[in-house]
Structure formats: structure tokens, C-alpha cells
């Protein structure tokens, strides 16, 4: 009798395990089917040729259930960028087969003007009655890539904006090598503990779209055992360089309903120590022209304020001055335009001003750079 009861118990346990396994397998199959029928969206800017000024068109593409392929609804342009709204004909998607779609958006025909030569944050919204969901975000760079700034390597910190406070203690470390931009996001997690996420992507003109990962369960520095950390997927970091040491940025992450959550940031590189206005640019600099193999070295250490917004650095030995205009309203020391003169004659002007690199043109139109000498 005891053996019979034991056998019944084992059979009951086995049946429960098989049921659990079947339920788990069914859940996995269900998840796989749902994933295979989940819509995907992308937006890109296509040019008729690589030359700046050629005809450009916006293309929204992706895949969707065959009975729920979206179509173009409307285009809105405002201070946040371009918003392209898509609409589905069916409110319920029952098909299990997927269909690729491609939707060209003729901006000039819709807006009555050409797409401005700048970086356009572009938001793709799906009007899925009664919900409107953000399903894609990208930076479309319609600017002249030959004039794109070169980002300085180092720490860039979150800055306050008109609408949002700065993320205190948060920033990004950038490192540009061979056209690829590596980024480390230094921030905090949901409970306030420090968090480090990193990634890299090609820098294309002024923009980069960097997928970040977070390493977890690794060795602490003083207890190394050779444990390989695990990589968890993080948000995307979209970068729009506005100068060698300033950038607009967006963090993008998916929600449970497959929509996107976006957080905008302003980033700037700033000097480590507080100095008088303009003091961060004091030091030895090398002037390099694109059409010349030689370089001129200046000791720009003589500091003075010309007015409340303009400072001057002078090299007394060569009678060369660098006059720079401070960026109005910037929370950290930034300058947005500089001119270099000798005996009242302009040598060069710089419209891209970083802490270690200034880029511009000479008075005769030759590209020139002013580089800090270490």
C-alpha cells in the first residue's frame, strides 16, 4: 500500500512538472509569436547624392502585421523638431504574417520650403486609436558635414535648460578615435546608486546614435577573482554636436507597451577649476593652417576683459591677441566666437570654440585650427 501511495505521489509530481514545463513552453512560444508580430519603425534621411545641397527626402520604414500597415497622416514642425504621425486603418491587428513598409515624406511639398541645413530631432508617432505612441526617434542631419565640429575628449556634464534642471552629478565621458565615438554615461539608477553605462558608434557629421550597455556582477577592485561581468542592455544615447565642447543629447529607452521614453539633455565640457571669465583659455597654443605644413606657437597668457561679454588673451612677444565672446547665459565658461589679430589686422576667426581646440578660417578663407599645446 505504501509503495502504491508513493507511486501515486511520484506520478502526481511528474504530471505537475510536465504541466509546468508545457505552460512554460507555451509561454515561450507565445512570446516568440508576439515578438515576431511586433511592429518595428525606423526613420532616415536619404540624399540624391553625397554632395551637400542635393535633394533630400525623409523615409519612414519598418514592418507591421499585414492587416495593420500604417500610412502617413501628418507632419508637424515645432521647437522640438519634426513630428511625423502615422495612422493605421485597422484598430485590431489579427494577422500573424508581417509586411515591410516604406513611407516617403516629402518635407518641401508639405511645408512649402526646403529642409533647413541643420540637425532635426525627428519623432515618429503612431496614432493607434485611442492611443498615440512614440515608436521611433532619430536625429536627421541635413547640415554640411564638412563643417561639423570635432568633439573634445573628456568629461561633459549635464547642464540646466529652460525647461529642466541639470541632472546633478551626471555626465558623459567622450573619446573619439578613428571616426568612432565612445561614450560612458555616468549617472544613477532608480534607487540613487551610481551607474555606469557605455557604448560606441560611428560619428556621422554632427550626430551619433550610441547603444549603451551596463556591466553588472563584476569584481570589486580589491577582491578580484577573474569573474566576467554580465552586460545588460541600456538606453540609446543620441548626440547632436553643437560645438567642440557642447551638445544636445537624448536618452531613449523602450517601455513595456513598445513605445519609447525620451529624456533630453544639454551637455558641456567645462574647466575643472573655477577661473576668471576667459581664464580657461589661457596658455600655449599652436595655430595650424590647412594649406601650410608649418605652425605658429603663441603664449596667450596676458588676460583682460574688453567688456562684460568679451575677454582678450595676448602674446606680448608676437603682438598677437585672441578676442573671444562669452556665450550669453551659459552656466559654465563657454565662448562661441573668437578672432585672432596682430597689429590690428585679422589673422583668423573661429566659430567653433572648445577648451582645447578652436576651428575657423583665416582672413583669406583657408581652414585653420588653434590647438592647445600641452
Phi, psi and omega in degrees: 000316180298319180296320179297316180296319178298318179297319179297320180296317180295319178296319178298316179296318180297319179297321179294318179297316179296320179296318179295317180297319179296318179296319179294317179297318179297320179296320179294318178297317179300315178299319181295319178296317179297320179294321182288341180252015179275131182293150175231150185222145177212154177223139182214165178248121181254135180248146179292334178206165179290348183287139178294139180096354178287164182298132181238146178222146178268134180232125172257127183223171179158203177218152183206160173308141189301336180263007182224035179289126183282163175230166180290136179248302181198164178236132179234133176242127179214193184294343179271353180122214181255132175243118178253121182258129175251156181220139177266148178280328179254142178273339179239126180259111185254341185289146176259349177271146183255152179225132177281148178224157179216119185240105176285139179240110181275094185298314184297324179289322182284314186271345181077016178205162180286155177295124184299143181284077183205179175273129182247108169298126187237125184248129178253118182250137176252113177279097185247077190318124010264005183267150170238116187242142172279119186244349177201150176213136179205160175258117179261116185262103178260011183274173177282112185291341179291342181255010182292140178289155175261118183291142177279140176287143178140194181271129174242134187247151178296135181243150177291150177240181179297327185255336187229146173286159176293152173280095187302129179080001181255145178193185181227135172260125182250146174215114181260123178220123175052042176080003179247130184257117174264142182224138173240117179272117180256109186208209184223154179269190187294337180257008175092003178277150183298145183220136179236123178231144184215164178182180178208158180198160176297141172269117182248100184066243180264355191237153172212146177237105192250114173285130183256150173231155179241126178271133182227163176057039175263183181280137169289157187303325186259011179221047184290128178234006180084015180289129177277124180290158176266147180256123176254137179295140179241198179283172168268147176243111178262130186241133172237105182285121176260353179185178179296337182225019177222147182201149163272145180216155178222134171260130185234129176220151180280149173261173181297330181271014177072010170273177182246146171248131185234135178234119181274150180223153166246129182241144177210143173270135184225157178295150181293323184247147176291129180227166174300157178309123181091347183296336182293342182261000179290137178146195181268134183228152178242126178263121183237125175262145180293335184260016185218140178272349179269170180216151178250136181251132181232142174257089185271080185242342178285112189252139173203157175260124177282316173208191185294340185244355186230131176244162180229135172244133187236145169250100186297326184294325183253000182056045179242134178241146171241113179256127184231142178263124178288144179288122182295132175076003180288135182288341177233168182296115175219147174234147183243353178200136179223150172231143176248130184228155173223120181054039177085353180259135182288130174269313182198160172234148186233121178255000173238108189240114173248186178281332183239353183213131173239134181237141180186214182219152175285174180296339177259015170089009181273136179297140185214151177228143175246113188246135178292133177266124183284000000 
